[in-house]
Amino acid sequence: MKKKVTIIGGAGTIGSILVNGLSDTYDFVILDKNVHSTSLPCHAIEVDATNYQDLLDNIPKDTEAIINLLTIKSKDDLKNIDQFHKMTNIHFVASFYLLHAAVALGIKKLVYASSNHATDYYEKDGRSTLDRKITIHDYPFSRGLYGVLKLASENIGHIFAGEKENNLSVINLRIGSVLKDEYESVKKQQRLHHTLLSHEDTIQLFHLALQSTVKYGTYYGVSDNPNKPWSTENAWEELGFSSDVNAVDVLNRNIEGLEKG
């Protein structure tokens, strides 16, 4: 029997990639406020993740793992109070609710889609401003509220995972750049030549996170691109992640496909 995995905020790009790539391995359920915008081949439930009771009522009781893909775009969130609260509700309050719900429902694994923006102070135009790759041990300075809240959610996950009675494993994946149409995006944006996490590598990384026995871990999610800004050494050592398709591969295989056509 396939393990049931509930994806919160799964109607977006990464949710689609995971469902299409891993449905033979997992029984996915999507919880999202915008389920009507998805045509994915799995059960989808309309849920407001900022409502704790709504989560408790709709997360299937036989769920074995949760993937938190919640995100929201904002502008001027450190100047506009309403935008600040919208960001905080999605990127911190809902993260806390999901951790709490996992414990309440006896779910033993939560994979959190964090972000490279937790340390974006050290990155410019897809390159590390340090003399080396950025690691999870570098103090997490952020340039904006988004990165600050992603880090805060990582840290509260550390508390939940550290309490033995919770019996909860939390894996944070600091995602680089995952695009719906990665070829067109990489072709147009130079930064993506360094920061891309390809579809194939996205599928592999989340699968390894779901299967891992690590109690609590934080890892950068980036393909093995030339001059990538972040280190994936601990992802290889602890999860077994080894990039299969990088930005150069994405560009080359599409060029080759056009030539054959």
Sequence and secondary structure as in RCSB ss.txt:
>XXXX:A:sequence
MKKKVTIIGGAGTIGSILVNGLSDTYDFVILDKNVHSTSLPCHAIEVDATNYQDLLDNIPKDTEAIINLLTIKSK
DDLKNIDQFHKMTNIHFVASFYLLHAAVALGIKKLVYASSNHATDYYEKDGRSTLDRKITIHDYPFSRGLYGVLK
LASENIGHIFAGEKENNLSVINLRIGSVLKDEYESVKKQQRLHHTLLSHEDTIQLFHLALQSTVKYGTYYGVSDN
PNKPWSTENAWEELGFSSDVNAVDVLNRNIEGLEKG
>XXXX:A:secstr
  EEEEEETTTSHHHHHHHHHHTTTEEEEEEETTGGG   SSEEEE  TT HHHHHHHS TT  EEEE      S
STTT HHHHHHHHIIIIIHHHHHHHHHHHHT  EEEEEEEGGGGGGGEETTEESSSS B TTS    SSHHHHHH
HHHHHHHHHHHH GGG  EEEEEEE B  TTHHHHHHH TTHHHHB  HHHHHHHHHHHHH   SEEEEEE    
TT SB  HHHHHHH    S  HHHHHHHHHHHHHH 
